């Protein structure tokens, strides 16, 4: 689900792979919900994790994508 690019775990699904992002977050021991202002909804998803950093086309997992 993640590609290692320049030493960073980049999400393969871009910004709209909600189903896979929810699966990955549910299996991830590092998931922590981000603050309300930074979440896109209330679902458990990589898109709502405090350890993701948005990029132009996707996001980087700051915990290494260990889902």
N, C-alpha and C positions, 0 to 999 in steps of 0.2 A: 503494500500500500504506500510505501515511502521509497523514494530514490535517494541515494547518497550523492549529493552534488556539492563539491568543494567542502567536504566534511560536514555538510548539513543535511538533515533528514527533511526532504521536500515531499509534500503530499502529492501523489500521482493524480488524484481526482479533481484537481483544480478547485474552484470555489462553489461547485454545485453538485457534488457527489454525496448528497445528504445521507443516503442509506449506508454507504461504506464508511462514512465518517462517524456515524452512530455506532456501527459494529466495532470499529477500531477503538473508539472511546470506551465502550462497554467492556472491552477486553484489556484495557490499559490500566496498569496499576498506578500510573502517574496522573491520571485525569483529575483535574480540579476545576470546578466551574469558575469561569471568569466573573468579574463584577458585572452587575446587571447592565450597565451602560455599554459594555463591550460584547455582550452576547447577541447573537442574531435571533434566538428564541430561547425557550426554556428546556430544550431537549439536551440529553447527554450526548454530546457530539464533539469531535475534535474541533469543529468550528466554534465551539463555545468554551474551549479549554483555556485556562490562564497561561498555559505553556506554548500556545501557538502564536506565531508572529506572521502577519499577513505579508504576502509578496504581491507583485503585480498580478500574477495569474493563479496563485494558490496560497500555501502557507508553509512555514518551516516549524517543525516540532522541536522545541528547545530541550526536550528530554530525549531526543534521539529517535523518535518514532518507534519506541518499544511497545507496540500494541500487541 
